[in-house]
Structure formats: structure tokens, C-alpha cells
Amino acid sequence: MTRIKEFLATFLKLAARSKLAMTGGVMALLIFPVLAAVVLLDWQGWLDNPYLNFLFYLVLGPLFVAGIVMVVTGLLFFRGQEEIGLFAYEYVKEQLNMPGRFTRIRRLFYLMSLLTVLLLLLIAITAFSGFRYTDSVQFCAQFCHTVMEPEYVTYQNSSHSRVSCVECHIGAGTEWFTRAKLTGIKQFLAVLTDSYSRPIPTPITGLRPDRATCEQCHRPEKFHGHKLYFIDKFLPDRKNSHLQTVMIMKVGSGGYLGQNAQGVHWHISDRFQVRYTPADQGLHEITRVVLEERDGGRITFVPASTGKKAPAADGEVGEERLMDCMDCHNRPTHVFLSPERALDRKLLTRRIPDELPFIKRQALEAITADYATTQEAMHEISRKIKNWYQDNYPDPAKERNDLLAAAIRGAQEAYRENVFPDMNITWNFYRDFIGHQEGTGCFRCHDGSFVAEQGSRTISHQCDTCHIILAEDQPVEMVLRLMHAWPQQAGIP
């Protein structure tokens, strides 16, 4: 115990003669218990605040390490004229060579070793926790709340809501990891200086996942067969009529175990390659499509229609892209719905009761108006719907006030999940390439205008290329009867 006290006294004496070491020591001593408590709380799952985690792991953690470095540097290089005493190599060597001295100082070595191990362990845990935090959804989506709110809201409503951001935006490999971290620093500085884009542009090149990333979970070579697909739609009439479109989607396969590529996933078969040249950064319009076949053949398709942009002249052609998953599934997670589709989903899931007459029409009118802020939108949507029913259907509004309140909440949710005034995101700002709504998606190439530069071959425009429509915009009751009748018509008992 005497040697330990002597060690501590000498350490403090030496540290006091170095301002750098003293400053670092005070920093480390103050931060050490905080970090130790944070690590224990984090292990128990009690820390879920993105701002506190940032403070602990990305501010206090580096400051603690800096304090330790300052202590060591101050003791070795900035201690003044006095000898380092207990810490000098010659002193330790002399003590170890003297008979019987080792037993007297072994407690000192034990203490030094224990403190060193504890410090290194705490530094390692803090560094790992900080690294894990920067890869968490909490940091990616919630730390910069206003900036990333649209992405976080749509992420929570998506089928990938249990997949962390980094698994898609970074994926495997050091190249994308390094690029993402460097890009993250730039984005963090943009937030601090309030110079970020509003809205955030789609990261087609900066954080664009490739097939290797998507195919960690999805294997297109094993996709096969067809999928029965239902599309629900509600009309803006008095009864909010529920219609359905039923189709068989030809999901197909990229080719597996000798099978020929077929269906939608024909496009990403390894037996050939599809390349295209976009006319704009958002890939909304295509100027040239090239099919490279296995035998070395190459067919170039260009739009013959004057309604599409002509291909650029030689030397001015944009960057040619190899078609992959993201050219159709361009918004696999951050999906922003149109106002019609958003309300259809709310009606289908009963978030908006369809018993109220004209609720689809009135909700659509309320949510598509221009609002400066989300708060203003919430207030005005409620006021407009409530006032219209009080003026036109006062009895149902009074008798079924619960339905009206539920309808207002559902309409507000539809707006809040897809429109973000603070980021200048309005309805239909981001385009989804799945399907061919409003001439985008499949119709960028499959619109009947692309013909081969040599020969008469064209890119197919036939509806049954990717799907077979069994019923289109038919009442639900009729669709149900048709589904019961189809097996009997096919001779299936």
C-alpha cells in the first residue's frame, strides 16, 4: 500500500509540473466515470436518444482518448527539467536487478497493468460503440431530424424497415465503406452550415447500391413462375366504391439451372447485358438502349418517335449504364406515394372509414392543397373535412363523430407520410419506376418508340409481356365471383 501511495504521489507531482499532462489528466478523470456508466447503460439497451449517443461516443469518447494522449505526452516530453523518477527506464531496471526488490514493487506493477488494461478496454469499447452508432439507423435517420425525416418516415413504412441503412447504402467491401464515410463528413458539414439541398437529390451515383448489395438477400436467378397481384382503388364517389385490378405478374427468372431467362427478370440475366443511355440525371428519359447478346451480337435501339429526345451526337452521349436491380426498383425503401394511392391504402386498411360519403373526394381535395408547414397542413386538413361534412351531411357528422375523427386522422397521416414542406417535398416529387404510372418506369423503354438502328426489330410494347390482366378496375364483389368461377372454367374441381 505504501508503494502504491508513493506511485500516485509521484505521478501527481510529475503531472503537476506539466500543464499538458495536468490538463489531459483532468479531462480523462472527469470523462472516465461518464463513459463507464454510458457503456453499462448502452449494454442494457437504455440509451436510445440519437443526440445523447452522439455526445457520448463521438464527442466525449475522442476527448477521453485525447486526455490520455496528453497525459503520456506531457509526462514524457513536457515535464520540465525534473527527472521522471519512477517512470524512468534506468530506475525500473535498477529496482528489478536488486535482490528482493521485485516483491516490494510488484503491487505497483499490478496496479499499473490493471489501470492500463482498464483504460485500453474502455477505449476499445467506446471506439466500437461509436463505430456501431455511426452505422445505426438512429444516427443515419434521426440525428439530422429535419433533413432525414422524409427518408426515415418512408423507411419505417417500407418492407425494408428492419434492414439497417448501411446494409443497402454501403453494403460489403471497403471501397463503398470509405466512400460513404467521406460522403458522410461532407453531408454533416452541410447540415452544420445549413447548405444542404432541399429536397435531397436521389443518390444515384454517390450511394447507389449494386446487384451485389441487393443480392445479399434477393437471388433473381431463383425467381421463377408468376405472381397473382391485386391493386385496390377507391373512387371519389358517394360510396367510395372499392375497385380491384387483378393481374398475373410474370416475375420470371434471370436463368437458373439451365432455364431460359424469362419474365420481368429477363433484364438482368447473365446470358446477355442490357445497357442504356439516360437523357437526364434522374434517369427519367432514355435516349438509347443496347442489347449485348452472348454470341457477341449487339443491337442498338433508338427512339423513332418525335415525342422522345433524339440520341446525342457522337462525343456528347451521356454515361451508358448497365441495367441492374435499381433501374426498376429505384425506390425499394423510400417510397413516396401519390395522393390517390396514399388515400387508397388508408381506406383499404380502414385508417379512413369508407362509410362516410365522398370521403375519398374530400380527403383528396384537402391533402393536395398547398401548405407552408406541416402544422398548417394538419390544421387545415382537419378544418376543411370537418366543415364540409357539417355543411353537407350534418346528421352523419354528429351521429358518427368517431368516423369523422378517424377519417381526419387518416387523411392527415397520408399527408404527413408523403409530403414534407420543410424539405420542399411535394406530392409526386420522387418518381417510382416500378410499373408505368404517368409514362415512367417500364414505359421509358417499352413505349413502342424504340426501334433497332438496323433491321425492323422493336422493343416490345405488348401488355402481356410482363403481366396478364384478369380484371381491371372491377367492383370487389365481381372480382370475388370471377375468382370463384375461374377454377370451374378451367375444369378444376
C-alpha positions in Angstrom: 0.0 0.0 0.0 2.9 2.3 0.8 4.4 1.8 -2.7 1.0 2.5 -4.3 0.7 5.7 -2.4 4.2 6.6 -3.4 3.4 5.9 -7.0 0.3 8.0 -7.0 2.1 10.9 -5.2 4.9 10.8 -7.7 2.6 10.6 -10.6 0.6 13.6 -9.4 3.8 15.5 -8.7 5.1 14.9 -12.2 1.8 15.6 -13.8 1.6 18.9 -11.9 4.9 20.0 -13.4 3.4 19.6 -17.0 0.4 21.7 -17.9 -0.3 19.4 -20.8 -0.4 16.3 -18.6 -2.4 18.0 -15.9 -5.0 19.2 -18.5 -5.2 15.8 -20.0 -5.5 14.1 -16.6 -8.3 16.3 -15.5 -10.2 15.7 -18.8 -9.7 11.9 -18.5 -10.7 11.7 -14.8 -13.9 13.7 -15.4 -14.9 11.8 -18.5 -13.9 8.3 -17.3 -16.9 7.7 -15.0 -19.3 9.1 -17.5 -18.1 6.8 -20.3 -18.1 3.8 -18.0 -21.7 4.5 -17.0 -22.7 5.1 -20.6 -21.3 1.8 -21.7 -23.2 -0.1 -19.0 -26.4 1.7 -19.8 -25.9 1.0 -23.5 -25.4 -2.7 -22.9 -28.7 -2.7 -21.0 -30.4 -1.1 -24.0 -31.4 2.0 -22.1 -29.8 4.6 -24.4 -31.9 5.3 -27.5 -31.5 9.1 -27.8 -29.5 9.9 -31.0 -28.2 13.2 -29.6 -27.0 11.7 -26.3 -25.3 8.9 -28.1 -23.6 11.4 -30.4 -22.4 13.4 -27.4 -21.1 10.3 -25.5 -19.5 8.4 -28.4 -18.4 11.0 -30.9 -17.6 13.9 -28.5 -16.7 12.6 -25.1 -15.0 9.4 -26.4 -12.5 11.2 -28.5 -11.9 13.8 -25.7 -11.2 10.9 -23.3 -8.6 9.4 -25.7 -7.1 12.9 -26.3 -6.8 13.3 -22.5 -4.9 10.0 -22.1 -2.6 11.0 -25.0 -2.0 14.4 -23.4 -1.0 12.8 -20.1 1.5 10.4 -21.7 2.9 13.1 -24.0 3.2 15.6 -21.1 5.0 13.2 -18.8 7.5 12.1 -21.5 8.2 15.3 -23.4 6.8 18.3 -21.5 7.7 17.7 -17.8 10.3 20.5 -17.4 13.8 19.9 -16.0 13.0 17.4 -13.3 13.7 13.7 -13.9 10.8 11.4 -14.5 11.7 9.3 -11.4 9.5 6.3 -11.0 8.8 6.3 -14.8 12.5 6.3 -15.9 13.8 3.2 -17.6 17.0 3.2 -15.6 15.1 3.4 -12.3 12.9 0.4 -13.1 15.9 -1.6 -14.3 17.8 -0.9 -11.1 14.8 -1.9 -9.0 14.4 -5.2 -10.8 18.1 -6.1 -10.5 18.3 -5.5 -6.8 17.7 -8.7 -4.7 14.3 -8.8 -3.1 13.1 -5.5 -4.6 10.7 -7.1 -7.1 8.4 -8.4 -4.3 8.2 -4.9 -3.0 7.2 -3.2 -6.2 5.1 -6.0 -7.8 1.9 -4.4 -6.4 2.9 -1.3 -8.3 3.2 -3.2 -11.5 -0.1 -4.9 -10.9 -1.8 -1.6 -10.4 -0.2 -0.1 -13.5 -1.1 -3.2 -15.5 -4.7 -3.1 -14.2 -5.1 0.5 -15.0 -3.6 0.1 -18.4 -5.9 -2.8 -19.3 -9.0 -0.9 -18.0 -8.1 2.2 -20.0 -7.5 0.2 -23.2 -10.7 -1.8 -22.6 -12.8 1.3 -22.1 -11.2 3.0 -25.2 -11.8 -0.1 -27.3 -15.5 -0.4 -26.2 -16.0 3.3 -26.7 -14.5 3.2 -30.2 -16.5 0.1 -31.1 -19.7 1.6 -29.7 -19.0 4.9 -31.6 -18.4 3.0 -34.8 -21.6 1.0 -34.3 -23.5 4.2 -33.6 -22.4 5.8 -36.9 -23.7 2.7 -38.7 -27.1 2.7 -36.9 -30.5 3.9 -38.2 -30.5 6.2 -35.2 -27.5 8.1 -36.5 -28.4 7.9 -40.2 -32.0 8.9 -39.9 -32.8 10.6 -36.6 -29.7 12.7 -35.7 -30.3 15.2 -38.5 -34.0 15.1 -37.9 -35.3 17.7 -40.3 -33.0 16.7 -43.1 -33.6 13.0 -42.9 -37.2 13.0 -41.7 -38.7 12.2 -45.1 -36.3 9.2 -45.6 -36.9 8.0 -42.1 -40.7 8.1 -42.3 -40.8 6.3 -45.6 -38.2 3.8 -44.3 -40.5 2.9 -41.4 -43.4 2.3 -43.7 -41.4 0.1 -46.1 -40.8 -3.6 -46.5 -37.1 -3.0 -45.6 -37.9 -1.3 -42.3 -35.9 -4.0 -40.4 -32.8 -3.6 -42.6 -30.3 -1.0 -41.4 -29.4 1.8 -43.7 -25.8 0.8 -44.1 -26.7 -2.6 -45.4 -28.0 -1.1 -48.5 -26.4 2.3 -48.8 -22.9 0.9 -48.1 -23.0 -2.8 -48.5 -20.0 -5.0 -48.3 -16.4 -4.0 -49.2 -14.0 -1.3 -48.2 -14.5 0.9 -51.3 -18.1 1.7 -50.6 -17.5 1.9 -46.8 -14.7 4.5 -47.3 -16.8 6.5 -49.9 -19.8 6.5 -47.6 -17.9 7.8 -44.6 -16.2 10.5 -46.6 -19.5 11.5 -48.1 -21.0 11.5 -44.6 -18.4 14.0 -43.4 -19.4 16.3 -46.3 -23.1 15.9 -45.5 -22.5 16.6 -41.8 -20.7 19.8 -42.6 -23.6 20.8 -45.0 -26.0 20.3 -42.1 -23.9 22.4 -39.8 -23.7 25.2 -42.3 -27.3 24.8 -43.5 -26.2 24.4 -47.1 -27.8 21.1 -47.9 -30.2 20.6 -50.8 -33.9 20.8 -50.2 -35.1 18.3 -51.2 -32.2 15.8 -51.0 -31.5 14.5 -54.6 -31.7 10.8 -55.2 -28.1 9.4 -54.7 -28.0 7.5 -58.0 -24.2 7.7 -58.2 -23.0 8.6 -54.7 -24.7 5.8 -52.7 -26.2 3.7 -55.5 -26.4 0.0 -54.4 -25.4 -2.5 -57.0 -26.5 -6.1 -57.6 -24.0 -7.5 -55.2 -25.7 -5.4 -52.4 -29.3 -6.3 -53.3 -28.5 -10.0 -53.9 -27.2 -10.5 -50.4 -30.9 -11.1 -49.6 -32.6 -11.5 -53.1 -31.5 -14.0 -55.6 -33.0 -13.2 -59.0 -31.7 -16.4 -60.6 -34.0 -18.3 -58.3 -37.1 -16.2 -59.1 -39.5 -18.2 -61.1 -43.1 -18.5 -62.1 -45.9 -16.0 -61.8 -47.4 -13.9 -59.0 -51.1 -13.1 -58.6 -51.2 -9.4 -57.9 -54.1 -7.2 -56.7 -54.3 -3.5 -57.0 -57.0 -1.8 -54.8 -58.6 1.5 -55.8 -61.3 3.7 -54.3 -63.4 6.0 -56.5 -64.1 9.6 -55.4 -67.9 9.0 -55.5 -70.6 9.0 -52.8 -70.0 5.3 -51.9 -66.2 5.5 -52.2 -66.6 2.5 -54.5 -63.9 -0.1 -54.0 -62.5 -1.5 -57.3 -59.8 -4.0 -57.9 -57.4 -4.8 -60.7 -56.2 -8.4 -60.8 -53.2 -9.5 -62.8 -50.7 -12.2 -63.1 -47.2 -10.8 -63.0 -44.6 -12.7 -65.0 -41.9 -12.4 -62.4 -39.9 -14.9 -64.4 -36.2 -15.6 -63.8 -32.8 -14.4 -64.7 -32.0 -18.0 -65.6 -31.3 -20.8 -63.2 -30.1 -24.4 -63.6 -30.2 -24.2 -67.3 -33.6 -22.4 -67.5 -34.0 -19.7 -70.1 -34.3 -16.1 -68.8 -37.9 -15.1 -68.8 -40.4 -12.6 -67.5 -39.5 -9.3 -65.8 -36.2 -10.6 -64.5 -35.1 -11.4 -68.1 -33.4 -7.9 -68.0 -30.7 -8.9 -65.5 -29.8 -12.4 -66.9 -26.1 -13.3 -67.1 -26.6 -14.5 -70.6 -26.7 -11.1 -72.0 -26.5 -7.4 -70.9 -28.9 -4.5 -71.3 -27.2 -1.1 -71.4 -28.9 2.3 -71.8 -28.1 6.0 -72.0 -30.2 8.4 -69.9 -31.1 11.9 -71.0 -31.2 13.3 -67.5 -29.6 12.7 -64.1 -32.8 11.3 -62.7 -32.9 8.6 -65.4 -36.5 9.6 -66.3 -35.9 9.6 -70.0 -33.9 7.1 -72.1 -32.2 8.0 -75.4 -30.6 4.7 -76.4 -30.8 1.1 -75.4 -28.2 -1.5 -76.3 -28.7 -5.3 -76.1 -25.5 -7.3 -75.9 -26.1 -11.0 -76.6 -24.0 -14.0 -75.6 -22.8 -14.7 -79.1 -21.3 -11.2 -79.3 -24.2 -9.6 -81.2 -25.1 -6.1 -80.4 -28.4 -4.4 -81.2 -28.9 -0.7 -80.6 -32.4 0.7 -80.2 -33.1 4.4 -80.6 -36.5 6.3 -80.3 -38.1 6.8 -83.7 -40.9 8.9 -82.2 -40.5 12.7 -82.2 -42.0 12.7 -78.7 -38.8 11.5 -77.2 -35.4 13.1 -77.2 -33.1 12.0 -80.0 -29.8 10.4 -79.1 -27.0 12.8 -78.6 -24.3 13.2 -81.3 -21.1 11.3 -81.1 -18.9 12.7 -78.3 -21.9 14.1 -76.5 -23.6 10.9 -75.4 -24.2 10.6 -71.7 -22.8 7.9 -69.5 -24.0 4.5 -70.6 -25.3 2.4 -67.7 -25.5 -1.4 -67.3 -29.1 -2.2 -66.2 -29.3 -3.7 -62.7 -31.9 -4.0 -59.9 -32.0 -0.3 -59.2 -33.1 0.7 -62.7 -36.6 -0.7 -61.9 -36.5 -0.9 -58.1 -35.2 2.7 -57.8 -37.1 3.3 -54.6 -37.1 0.0 -52.8 -37.4 1.6 -49.4 -38.0 5.4 -49.5 -41.3 5.2 -51.4 -43.4 8.4 -51.7 -46.9 7.7 -52.8 -49.2 9.8 -55.0 -52.2 11.3 -53.1 -54.6 8.9 -54.7 -52.5 5.8 -53.8 -51.9 7.1 -50.3 -55.6 7.5 -49.6 -56.4 4.2 -51.2 -54.1 2.5 -48.7 -55.7 4.3 -45.8 -59.1 3.3 -47.0 -58.1 -0.3 -47.6 -56.6 -0.6 -44.1 -59.6 1.2 -42.5 -57.5 4.1 -41.3 -60.1 6.1 -43.2 -63.6 4.6 -42.8 -65.4 4.3 -46.2 -68.8 4.6 -44.6 -68.6 8.4 -44.8 -70.0 9.6 -48.2 -67.5 11.2 -50.5 -64.6 10.9 -48.0 -62.1 9.9 -50.8 -63.0 13.0 -52.8 -63.0 15.4 -49.8 -59.8 14.0 -48.3 -58.1 14.2 -51.7 -59.1 17.8 -52.0 -57.8 18.6 -48.5 -54.4 16.9 -48.7 -53.5 18.2 -52.2 -53.8 21.9 -51.3 -50.6 23.9 -50.8 -49.4 24.4 -47.2 -46.4 26.2 -45.9 -45.8 23.9 -43.0 -46.8 20.5 -41.7 -48.6 22.1 -38.7 -50.6 24.3 -41.1 -51.5 21.3 -43.2 -52.7 19.3 -40.2 -54.9 22.1 -39.0 -56.3 22.9 -42.5 -57.0 19.3 -43.4 -59.0 18.8 -40.2 -60.9 22.1 -40.7 -61.8 21.5 -44.4 -63.0 18.0 -43.9 -65.0 18.8 -40.8 -66.6 21.9 -42.2 -67.6 20.2 -45.4 -69.4 17.4 -43.6 -71.1 19.8 -41.2 -72.4 21.8 -44.1 -73.4 18.9 -46.4 -74.0 15.9 -44.1 -74.7 17.4 -40.6 -76.6 14.3 -39.3 -73.9 11.7 -40.0 -71.2 14.2 -38.8 -73.0 14.4 -35.4 -74.1 10.8 -35.1 -70.8 9.2 -36.2 -68.4 11.7 -34.9 -65.9 8.8 -34.3 -65.9 8.0 -38.0 -65.2 11.6 -39.0 -62.4 11.9 -36.4 -60.8 8.7 -37.7 -61.1 9.9 -41.3 -59.4 13.2 -40.5 -56.6 11.3 -38.7 -56.2 9.0 -41.7 -56.0 11.9 -44.2 -53.5 13.7 -42.0 -51.4 10.5 -41.9 -51.5 10.2 -45.7 -50.2 13.8 -46.0 -47.6 13.5 -43.2 -46.1 10.3 -44.6 -45.5 11.7 -48.1 -45.3 15.5 -48.0 -42.6 17.4 -46.2 -42.8 21.2 -46.7 -39.6 21.9 -44.7 -37.7 19.9 -47.3 -39.7 21.1 -50.3 -41.0 17.6 -50.9 -44.5 17.8 -52.5 -46.8 15.2 -54.0 -45.2 13.1 -56.8 -41.8 14.8 -56.5 -39.9 11.4 -56.4 -40.8 9.0 -59.2 -41.1 5.3 -58.7 -40.0 3.2 -61.7 -42.0 0.1 -60.7 -44.8 -0.2 -63.2 -45.6 2.5 -65.7 -47.6 5.3 -64.0 -47.6 8.6 -65.9 -45.3 7.2 -68.6 -42.3 6.5 -66.3 -40.9 3.2 -65.2 -41.3 0.5 -67.8 -42.5 2.9 -70.4 -39.2 4.7 -70.5 -38.2 1.9 -72.9 -41.4 -0.1 -73.5 -43.5 2.6 -75.1 -43.3 1.3 -78.6 -41.0 4.0 -79.9 -37.6 2.3 -79.7 -36.6 0.6 -83.0 -33.3 -1.1 -84.0 -30.9 1.1 -85.9 -30.5 -1.9 -88.3 -33.5 -4.0 -89.1 -37.1 -3.8 -88.1 -36.8 -5.1 -84.5 -38.5 -3.1 -81.8 -38.6 -3.1 -78.0 -41.9 -4.8 -77.1 -44.9 -2.7 -76.2 -47.3 -5.6 -75.7 -49.2 -5.6 -72.4 -48.8 -9.3 -71.9 -45.0 -9.1 -72.0 -44.8 -8.7 -68.2 -48.4 -9.3 -67.0 -51.7 -10.8 -67.9 -54.7 -8.7 -66.8 -57.5 -10.8 -65.4 -59.8 -8.0 -64.2 -59.3 -4.2 -64.5 -61.0 -1.7 -62.2 -63.9 -4.0 -61.3 -66.0 -3.9 -58.2 -64.7 -6.2 -55.4 -67.8 -8.3 -55.5 -67.4 -9.0 -59.2 -63.8 -9.9 -58.7 -64.7 -12.3 -56.0 -67.3 -14.0 -58.2 -64.7 -14.2 -61.0 -62.1 -15.8 -58.8 -64.7 -18.5 -57.8 -65.6 -19.1 -61.4 -62.1 -19.4 -62.8 -61.2 -22.8 -61.4 -64.6 -24.2 -62.6 -63.9 -22.7 -66.1 -60.5 -24.4 -66.1 -62.1 -27.7 -65.2 -60.6 -27.7 -61.7 -63.0 -29.3 -59.1 
